[in-house]
């Protein structure tokens, strides 16, 4: 019963965030415009066609996701602070992990929606099949780790004056251990390797996800109440 109540509270936060975004569309719109502009700029400025495009596609796609994602992560908690939602969440949720998992799942959903548009666009621009199930799996694993790390650091940055600047400064160095295996696994799969042949990179992604979730669970209560 306690687990079911916890899950319902988490789901309520996710639904609230998605409903708020559907009403305003401020986060997805900003991320989408930035991401599409960045990918088009890379494609035309660097003339990424043929084999060159396929070689560059993993780095361009993951770099675009990382930078576009910071826009959404920054706004996700800033909106709560501006409307007084943080205080309401702290009062409503007895367990602070409810807030953490609710916000993390909401941010993950936003990023996955963005990636649903980016992967087909990248497939067309770079002549690389980014819609393979194995690549989608890599994207999902990378997105989970990115969203969890970003949610934790957004909770830290939201209480600073320069939160829009502070979040990228804190987040980008932290996700380097995530970006390297994500790019390497994506590149290997685009080169025609089987999933088993990039298994070591996949393991690094899974370990990173588990470690960042553990760290966030241990520190989120202190961060959100600081």
C-alpha positions as CSV (number, residue, x, y, z in Angstrom):
1,X,0.0,0.0,0.0
2,X,2.8,2.4,0.9
3,X,4.6,1.7,-2.4
4,X,1.3,2.2,-4.3
5,X,0.8,5.6,-2.6
6,X,4.4,6.6,-3.4
7,X,4.0,5.6,-7.0
8,X,0.7,7.6,-7.2
9,X,2.4,10.7,-5.8
10,X,5.3,10.4,-8.3
11,X,2.8,9.9,-11.2
12,X,0.8,13.0,-10.0
13,X,3.9,15.2,-10.3
14,X,4.7,13.8,-13.8
15,X,1.1,14.4,-15.0
16,X,1.2,17.9,-13.5
17,X,4.4,18.8,-15.3
18,X,3.2,17.4,-18.6
19,X,-0.1,19.2,-18.3
20,X,1.6,22.5,-17.5
21,X,3.9,22.1,-20.5
22,X,1.0,21.3,-22.8
23,X,-0.7,24.5,-21.6
24,X,2.3,26.8,-22.1
25,X,4.6,24.9,-24.5
26,X,7.4,27.1,-23.3
27,X,9.9,24.3,-22.6
28,X,9.4,22.0,-25.6
29,X,9.2,25.0,-28.0
30,X,12.5,26.4,-26.8
31,X,14.3,23.0,-26.9
32,X,12.9,22.2,-30.3
33,X,13.8,25.5,-31.9
34,X,17.3,25.4,-30.5
35,X,17.9,21.7,-31.4
36,X,16.7,22.0,-35.0
37,X,18.6,25.2,-35.5
38,X,21.8,23.6,-34.2
39,X,21.5,20.5,-36.3
40,X,20.8,22.4,-39.4
41,X,23.7,24.7,-38.7
42,X,26.1,21.7,-38.2
43,X,24.8,20.0,-41.3
44,X,25.1,22.9,-43.7
45,X,28.1,24.7,-42.2
46,X,30.3,21.6,-42.1
47,X,28.8,20.0,-45.2
48,X,28.0,16.8,-43.4
49,X,27.0,14.5,-46.3
50,X,27.8,10.9,-47.1
51,X,30.4,9.1,-45.1
52,X,31.4,12.3,-43.3
53,X,27.9,12.9,-42.1
54,X,27.5,9.4,-40.8
55,X,30.8,9.7,-38.9
56,X,29.8,13.0,-37.4
57,X,26.2,12.2,-36.7
58,X,26.7,10.6,-33.2
59,X,28.6,13.6,-31.9
60,X,26.3,16.2,-33.4
61,X,23.1,14.5,-32.2
62,X,24.3,14.0,-28.6
63,X,25.8,17.5,-28.4
64,X,22.5,18.9,-29.6
65,X,20.6,16.9,-27.0
66,X,22.9,18.0,-24.2
67,X,22.7,21.7,-25.0
68,X,19.0,21.7,-25.8
69,X,18.2,19.7,-22.7
70,X,19.8,22.4,-20.4
71,X,17.1,24.8,-21.6
72,X,14.3,22.5,-20.5
73,X,16.0,21.4,-17.2
74,X,16.6,25.0,-16.2
75,X,12.9,25.9,-16.8
76,X,11.5,22.8,-15.1
77,X,12.3,23.9,-11.6
78,X,12.5,27.6,-12.3
79,X,8.8,27.5,-13.1
80,X,8.1,25.8,-9.8
81,X,10.0,28.4,-7.9
82,X,8.3,31.4,-9.7
83,X,4.8,30.0,-9.0
84,X,5.5,28.9,-5.5
85,X,5.1,25.3,-6.6
86,X,8.3,24.2,-4.7
87,X,6.8,25.0,-1.4
88,X,3.6,23.2,-2.3
89,X,5.5,20.1,-3.4
90,X,7.5,20.1,-0.2
91,X,4.3,20.3,1.9
92,X,2.4,17.7,-0.1
93,X,5.1,15.1,-0.5
94,X,6.3,13.6,2.8
95,X,9.1,11.6,1.0
96,X,11.4,13.9,-0.9
97,X,12.2,11.1,-3.3
98,X,8.7,11.5,-4.6
99,X,9.6,15.0,-5.9
100,X,12.9,13.8,-7.3
101,X,11.5,10.9,-9.3
102,X,8.5,12.9,-10.4
103,X,10.6,15.7,-11.7
104,X,13.1,13.3,-13.2
105,X,10.5,11.3,-15.1
106,X,8.9,14.5,-16.3
107,X,12.2,15.8,-17.6
108,X,12.9,12.4,-19.2
109,X,9.5,12.5,-21.0
110,X,10.3,16.0,-22.3
111,X,13.7,15.0,-23.7
112,X,12.2,11.8,-25.3
113,X,9.6,13.9,-27.0
114,X,12.3,16.1,-28.3
115,X,14.3,13.1,-29.5
116,X,11.3,11.7,-31.4
117,X,11.7,14.7,-33.7
118,X,15.5,14.9,-33.7
119,X,16.3,11.3,-34.7
120,X,14.3,11.3,-37.9
121,X,15.8,14.8,-38.7
122,X,19.3,13.5,-38.1
123,X,18.6,10.4,-40.3
124,X,17.7,12.7,-43.2
125,X,20.4,15.3,-42.7
126,X,23.3,12.9,-42.1
127,X,22.2,10.0,-44.2
128,X,22.6,7.8,-41.1
129,X,19.9,5.4,-39.8
130,X,19.4,6.8,-36.3
131,X,16.0,5.0,-36.0
132,X,17.5,1.5,-35.4
133,X,16.1,-0.1,-32.2
134,X,19.6,-0.5,-30.8
135,X,20.3,3.2,-31.3
136,X,17.0,4.1,-29.7
137,X,17.9,1.9,-26.7
138,X,21.2,3.8,-26.4
139,X,19.4,7.1,-26.6
140,X,16.9,6.1,-23.9
141,X,19.7,5.0,-21.5
142,X,21.6,8.2,-22.1
143,X,18.5,10.3,-21.7
144,X,17.7,8.7,-18.3
145,X,21.1,9.5,-16.9
146,X,21.1,13.0,-18.4
147,X,17.7,13.8,-17.0
148,X,18.5,12.5,-13.5
149,X,21.8,14.4,-13.3
150,X,20.1,17.5,-14.7
151,X,17.2,17.4,-12.3
152,X,19.6,17.2,-9.3
153,X,21.7,20.1,-10.5
154,X,18.7,22.2,-11.6
155,X,17.5,21.9,-8.0
156,X,20.9,23.4,-6.9
157,X,21.0,26.1,-9.6
158,X,17.4,27.2,-9.1
159,X,18.4,29.0,-5.9
160,X,21.1,31.0,-7.5
161,X,20.8,34.3,-9.2
162,X,22.4,33.2,-12.4
163,X,20.6,29.8,-12.7
164,X,20.5,29.9,-16.5
165,X,24.3,30.1,-16.5
166,X,25.0,28.0,-13.5
167,X,23.2,24.9,-14.7
168,X,25.3,24.3,-17.8
169,X,28.5,25.0,-15.9
170,X,27.6,22.3,-13.3
171,X,25.9,19.9,-15.6
172,X,28.1,19.6,-18.7
173,X,31.3,18.4,-16.9
174,X,29.2,15.9,-14.9
175,X,27.7,14.3,-18.0
176,X,31.1,13.8,-19.8
177,X,31.3,10.2,-18.5
178,X,27.8,9.7,-20.0
179,X,28.4,11.4,-23.3
180,X,31.5,9.4,-24.2
181,X,29.9,5.9,-24.0
182,X,26.7,7.2,-25.6
183,X,28.6,8.7,-28.6
184,X,30.8,5.6,-28.9
185,X,28.0,3.2,-28.7
186,X,25.9,5.2,-31.3
187,X,28.9,5.4,-33.6
188,X,29.6,1.7,-33.4
189,X,26.0,0.8,-34.2
190,X,26.0,3.2,-37.2
191,X,29.2,1.5,-38.4
192,X,27.2,-1.8,-38.5
193,X,28.3,-3.4,-35.3
194,X,25.9,-5.6,-33.4
195,X,24.6,-4.6,-30.0
196,X,26.8,-7.3,-28.4
197,X,29.9,-5.6,-29.9
198,X,29.2,-2.3,-28.1
199,X,28.2,-4.1,-24.9
200,X,31.0,-2.5,-22.9
201,X,29.8,1.0,-23.7
202,X,26.3,0.0,-22.9
203,X,27.4,-1.3,-19.5
204,X,29.1,2.1,-18.8
205,X,25.8,3.8,-19.6
206,X,23.8,1.5,-17.2
207,X,26.4,1.9,-14.4
208,X,26.3,5.7,-14.8
209,X,22.5,5.7,-14.6
210,X,22.5,3.6,-11.5
211,X,25.3,5.7,-9.8
212,X,23.7,9.0,-10.6
213,X,20.3,7.8,-9.3
214,X,21.9,6.6,-6.1
215,X,23.8,9.9,-5.6
216,X,20.6,11.9,-6.3
217,X,18.5,9.9,-3.9
218,X,21.1,10.5,-1.1
219,X,21.5,14.2,-1.7
220,X,18.2,15.5,-3.2
221,X,16.5,16.1,0.2
222,X,19.3,18.4,1.3
223,X,19.5,20.1,-2.0
224,X,15.7,20.8,-2.4
225,X,15.4,22.2,1.2
226,X,18.6,24.3,1.1
